[in-house]
Amino acid sequence: MRSSVGCATPGLFEQDAPMPASSPSPGATIRADARSLAGPASLCVLASGSSGNCSVLRIGSGTHRRTMLIDAGLGTRTTARLLSSHGVRLHEVTDVLLTHLDTDHWRHAWLAHRDFRATIHLHKRHWPAAESLRRHRQRVRLFDAPFEPFGDVLVEPLVQYHDEEGVVAYRVRCEGGDVGFATDVGRVTPELIDHVRGVGLLAIESNYCPEMQIASNRPQFLKDRIMGGRGHLSNQQCAQACNAIGAGRVVLLHLSRQCNTPERAMAGHAGRGYGLVVSSQSAPTGWIGI
């Protein structure tokens, strides 16, 4: 596949390894097939950003295929529509992994949707703040250690820094390769690097460009929160982490629309030897195989 970027179509910035050092020309976007799944596990980022985050992980094939969401921060109708456009019906979703309970990662309205029957997996440290979920205790599975949501799949959680309650990064071990997922992690720690080292597919946030963040008209308290080690990762922090982790493919998450651009987020990954996809708030990525 050719390296490419298409500025007119958000969510579809994609390139194969290695990435050329020069900026790719616009208009040459290669779109992943919305319905074809590549390999035993495939990830599709439906949306990622401050207005809502939701990713879909499909594992296995045929009658043995299972579908889980990582975060459910979009509206129910929007999510159902995007899932359908990618060959997934809402009732097929069996599990939801929540990274944390910020409103752009979890919406309480999901509990009232008649076609949503999934088990919700939540770290024990987030349970005291999960008021809406406590009224649906039978739907929630709490964890503070690795667990198996279903056969032959092991989910390994790691709590990282984000605001007061923290956030959970995941390593999902499955046949054919592992998936790492880390968003809103605040800072890159040695524990995070070790936790997802060598995964076949890594989804990791690349939230802001420091220069754009500093020059923005955002209030200083917000800049301090984002850049202070308990907020979000910068493009440079993300690129350094990816270099140390050594994933086969990388998906960049949670780009700020005010303080980042896909081109700036991609720049630090030039020549690193892994395939790169940039997610978006406004358009899904398509299926990304390990």
C-alpha positions as CSV (number, residue, x, y, z in Angstrom):
1,M,0.0,0.0,0.0
2,R,1.3,3.5,-0.8
3,S,2.0,6.0,1.8
4,S,-0.8,8.6,1.8
5,V,-2.6,11.5,3.4
6,G,-5.8,13.0,2.4
7,C,-6.6,16.3,4.1
8,A,-10.1,16.4,2.7
9,T,-11.2,13.2,4.3
10,P,-10.8,13.2,8.1
11,G,-10.1,9.9,9.9
12,L,-8.4,8.3,6.9
13,F,-4.9,9.5,7.1
14,E,-2.9,6.3,6.6
15,Q,0.5,5.3,5.6
16,D,2.5,2.1,5.4
17,A,5.9,1.7,6.9
18,P,8.3,3.3,6.3
19,M,6.9,6.8,6.3
20,P,8.7,9.3,4.0
21,A,10.3,12.2,5.7
22,S,8.6,14.7,3.4
23,S,4.9,15.5,3.8
24,P,2.8,13.4,1.6
25,S,0.6,15.2,-1.0
26,P,-3.1,15.6,-0.2
27,G,-5.8,13.8,-2.1
28,A,-4.1,10.4,-2.2
29,T,-6.1,8.8,0.6
30,I,-6.4,5.0,0.7
31,R,-9.5,4.0,2.6
32,A,-9.7,0.8,4.5
33,D,-12.6,-1.5,3.5
34,A,-15.4,-0.9,6.0
35,R,-16.6,-4.4,5.9
36,S,-13.6,-6.7,5.3
37,L,-11.7,-7.7,8.4
38,A,-8.0,-8.3,8.2
39,G,-6.7,-11.3,10.3
40,P,-7.9,-12.7,13.6
41,A,-8.3,-9.4,15.3
42,S,-9.2,-6.0,13.8
43,L,-9.7,-2.5,15.3
44,C,-11.8,0.3,14.0
45,V,-11.7,3.7,15.7
46,L,-15.2,5.0,15.2
47,A,-14.3,8.4,16.6
48,S,-11.6,9.8,18.9
49,G,-11.4,13.3,20.4
50,S,-12.9,15.5,23.1
51,S,-16.4,15.2,21.6
52,G,-16.5,11.4,22.0
53,N,-14.4,8.3,21.9
54,C,-15.4,4.8,20.7
55,S,-13.3,2.0,19.2
56,V,-14.4,-1.5,18.0
57,L,-12.3,-4.6,18.5
58,R,-13.4,-7.7,16.6
59,I,-11.7,-11.0,17.5
60,G,-12.1,-14.3,15.7
61,S,-14.2,-15.2,12.7
62,G,-17.5,-16.8,11.8
63,T,-19.5,-18.2,14.7
64,H,-16.6,-17.7,17.0
65,R,-16.3,-13.9,16.3
66,R,-16.7,-11.6,19.3
67,T,-17.1,-7.9,19.2
68,M,-16.1,-5.4,22.0
69,L,-16.1,-1.7,22.3
70,I,-13.2,0.2,24.0
71,D,-15.0,3.2,25.5
72,A,-18.5,4.3,24.6
73,G,-18.4,8.0,24.5
74,L,-20.5,8.6,21.4
75,G,-24.3,8.9,21.3
76,T,-26.2,5.6,21.0
77,R,-27.7,6.5,17.6
78,T,-24.4,7.7,16.2
79,T,-22.6,4.6,17.4
80,A,-25.2,2.2,16.0
81,R,-25.1,3.9,12.6
82,L,-21.3,3.8,12.5
83,L,-21.2,0.2,13.5
84,S,-23.8,-0.7,10.9
85,S,-21.7,1.0,8.2
86,H,-18.8,-1.3,9.2
87,G,-20.8,-4.5,9.2
88,V,-21.6,-4.7,12.9
89,R,-25.0,-4.7,14.6
90,L,-25.3,-3.3,18.0
91,H,-26.6,-6.5,19.6
92,E,-23.4,-8.2,18.5
93,V,-21.3,-6.2,20.9
94,T,-20.8,-8.4,23.9
95,D,-18.3,-6.4,26.0
96,V,-17.2,-2.8,26.7
97,L,-13.8,-2.0,28.1
98,L,-13.9,1.5,29.8
99,T,-10.6,3.4,30.2
100,H,-12.2,5.9,32.6
101,L,-15.5,7.6,33.2
102,D,-15.0,11.1,31.6
103,T,-18.1,11.9,29.6
104,D,-16.2,11.7,26.3
105,H,-15.5,8.1,27.0
106,W,-18.7,6.9,28.7
107,R,-22.3,8.0,28.2
108,H,-24.9,6.9,30.7
109,A,-27.6,6.8,28.0
110,W,-26.2,3.4,26.9
111,L,-27.8,1.7,29.9
112,A,-31.3,2.6,28.6
113,H,-30.8,1.3,25.0
114,R,-32.8,-1.8,24.4
115,D,-30.3,-3.4,21.9
116,F,-27.3,-2.8,24.1
117,R,-26.8,-5.9,26.2
118,A,-23.0,-5.9,26.6
119,T,-21.1,-6.5,29.8
120,I,-19.3,-3.4,31.0
121,H,-15.8,-3.9,32.3
122,L,-14.7,-1.2,34.8
123,H,-11.6,-0.9,37.0
124,K,-12.4,-1.1,40.7
125,R,-10.8,2.3,41.4
126,H,-13.5,4.0,39.2
127,W,-16.4,2.3,40.9
128,P,-17.0,4.9,43.6
129,A,-17.6,7.5,40.9
130,A,-19.8,5.3,38.7
131,E,-23.2,6.4,40.1
132,S,-25.2,5.5,37.0
133,L,-23.5,2.1,36.7
134,R,-24.2,1.2,40.3
135,R,-27.9,1.1,39.5
136,H,-27.1,-1.6,36.9
137,R,-24.6,-3.6,39.0
138,Q,-25.6,-6.9,37.2
139,R,-24.2,-5.4,33.9
140,V,-20.9,-4.4,35.4
141,R,-17.8,-6.6,35.9
142,L,-15.2,-5.0,38.1
143,F,-11.5,-5.8,37.8
144,D,-8.1,-4.9,39.2
145,A,-6.1,-7.7,37.6
146,P,-6.0,-9.4,34.2
147,F,-9.2,-11.1,33.2
148,E,-10.8,-13.1,30.3
149,P,-13.9,-11.5,28.9
150,F,-14.4,-14.6,26.8
151,G,-12.4,-17.7,25.7
152,D,-8.8,-17.4,24.6
153,V,-8.7,-13.6,25.1
154,L,-6.8,-12.1,28.0
155,V,-7.2,-8.4,28.9
156,E,-4.3,-7.0,30.9
157,P,-5.1,-3.6,32.5
158,L,-2.6,-1.0,33.7
159,V,-3.7,2.1,35.7
160,Q,-1.9,5.3,34.5
161,Y,-2.1,9.0,35.3
162,H,-5.1,11.1,34.3
163,D,-6.7,13.7,36.6
164,E,-7.6,12.4,40.1
165,E,-9.0,9.0,39.3
166,G,-6.5,7.7,36.7
167,V,-7.1,5.9,33.5
168,V,-6.7,2.3,32.4
169,A,-4.4,1.3,29.5
170,Y,-5.0,-2.2,28.0
171,R,-3.1,-5.0,26.4
172,V,-5.5,-7.5,24.8
173,R,-3.8,-10.8,24.2
174,C,-5.4,-12.9,21.4
175,E,-4.5,-15.4,18.8
176,G,-2.5,-13.8,15.9
177,G,-1.2,-10.9,17.9
178,D,-1.8,-8.5,20.7
179,V,-3.5,-5.1,20.7
180,G,-2.4,-2.2,23.0
181,F,-4.7,0.7,23.8
182,A,-3.6,3.8,25.7
183,T,-5.4,7.1,25.7
184,D,-5.5,10.0,28.2
185,V,-2.5,8.6,29.9
186,G,-1.0,11.9,31.0
187,R,2.6,10.9,30.7
188,V,4.8,8.0,29.3
189,T,6.0,5.8,32.1
190,P,8.4,2.8,32.0
191,E,5.4,0.7,33.2
192,L,3.4,1.7,30.2
193,I,6.2,1.0,27.8
194,D,6.7,-2.5,29.3
195,H,3.0,-3.2,29.4
196,V,2.4,-2.8,25.6
197,R,5.9,-3.5,24.3
198,G,5.9,-5.4,21.0
199,V,2.2,-5.5,20.4
200,G,1.1,-6.1,16.8
201,L,-1.2,-3.1,16.9
202,L,-1.0,-0.1,19.2
203,A,-3.6,2.6,19.5
204,I,-2.1,5.5,21.5
205,E,-3.1,9.2,21.9
206,S,-1.2,12.0,20.3
207,N,-3.3,14.8,21.7
208,Y,-1.5,18.1,21.1
209,C,1.4,20.1,19.5
210,P,3.1,21.9,22.4
211,E,3.7,25.0,20.3
212,M,0.0,25.2,19.3
213,Q,-1.1,24.5,22.8
214,I,1.0,27.3,24.3
215,A,-0.1,29.8,21.6
216,S,-3.8,29.0,21.9
217,N,-6.3,31.1,23.6
218,R,-7.2,28.4,26.1
219,P,-7.2,29.4,29.8
220,Q,-3.9,28.8,31.5
221,F,-5.4,26.3,34.0
222,L,-6.5,24.1,31.1
223,K,-3.1,24.3,29.4
224,D,-1.5,23.3,32.8
225,R,-4.0,20.4,33.2
226,I,-3.3,19.0,29.7
227,M,0.5,19.4,29.8
228,G,1.1,18.8,33.5
229,G,1.5,15.0,33.5
230,R,-2.1,14.1,34.4
231,G,-3.7,15.2,31.2
232,H,-2.7,14.1,27.7
233,L,0.3,13.1,25.6
234,S,1.9,15.5,23.2
235,N,3.0,14.5,19.7
236,Q,6.6,14.2,20.8
237,Q,5.7,12.0,23.8
238,C,3.6,9.8,21.7
239,A,6.4,9.4,19.0
240,Q,9.0,8.6,21.7
241,A,6.7,6.0,23.3
242,C,6.0,4.3,19.9
243,N,9.7,4.1,19.2
244,A,10.3,2.4,22.5
245,I,7.3,0.1,22.3
246,G,8.1,-1.3,18.8
247,A,4.6,-2.1,17.6
248,G,3.9,-3.4,14.2
249,R,1.2,-0.9,13.4
250,V,0.2,2.3,15.2
251,V,-3.1,4.2,15.4
252,L,-2.9,7.8,16.7
253,L,-5.8,8.7,18.9
254,H,-7.5,11.8,20.5
255,L,-6.0,14.6,18.3
256,S,-7.0,18.0,19.5
257,R,-8.9,19.9,16.8
258,Q,-7.7,23.2,18.3
259,C,-4.1,22.4,19.1
260,N,-3.0,19.7,16.7
261,T,-3.1,18.7,13.0
262,P,-2.7,15.2,11.5
263,E,0.5,16.4,9.7
264,R,2.0,17.5,13.0
265,A,1.0,14.3,14.7
266,M,2.6,12.2,12.0
267,A,5.8,14.1,11.7
268,G,7.6,12.4,14.6
269,H,7.0,9.0,13.2
270,A,8.9,9.4,10.0
271,G,11.1,6.4,9.1
272,R,10.2,4.5,12.2
273,G,9.3,1.3,10.3
274,Y,5.7,0.8,11.4
275,G,2.4,1.4,9.6
276,L,0.6,4.5,10.8
277,V,-3.1,5.5,10.8
278,V,-4.4,8.8,12.3
279,S,-7.9,8.6,13.7
280,S,-10.4,11.5,13.7
281,Q,-13.4,12.9,15.6
282,S,-15.5,13.1,12.4
283,A,-14.8,9.8,10.5
284,P,-14.0,6.2,11.3
285,T,-10.7,4.7,10.4
286,G,-12.0,1.5,8.7
287,W,-10.8,-1.9,9.9
288,I,-7.1,-2.1,10.9
289,G,-5.6,-5.6,11.1
290,I,-2.7,-6.7,13.2
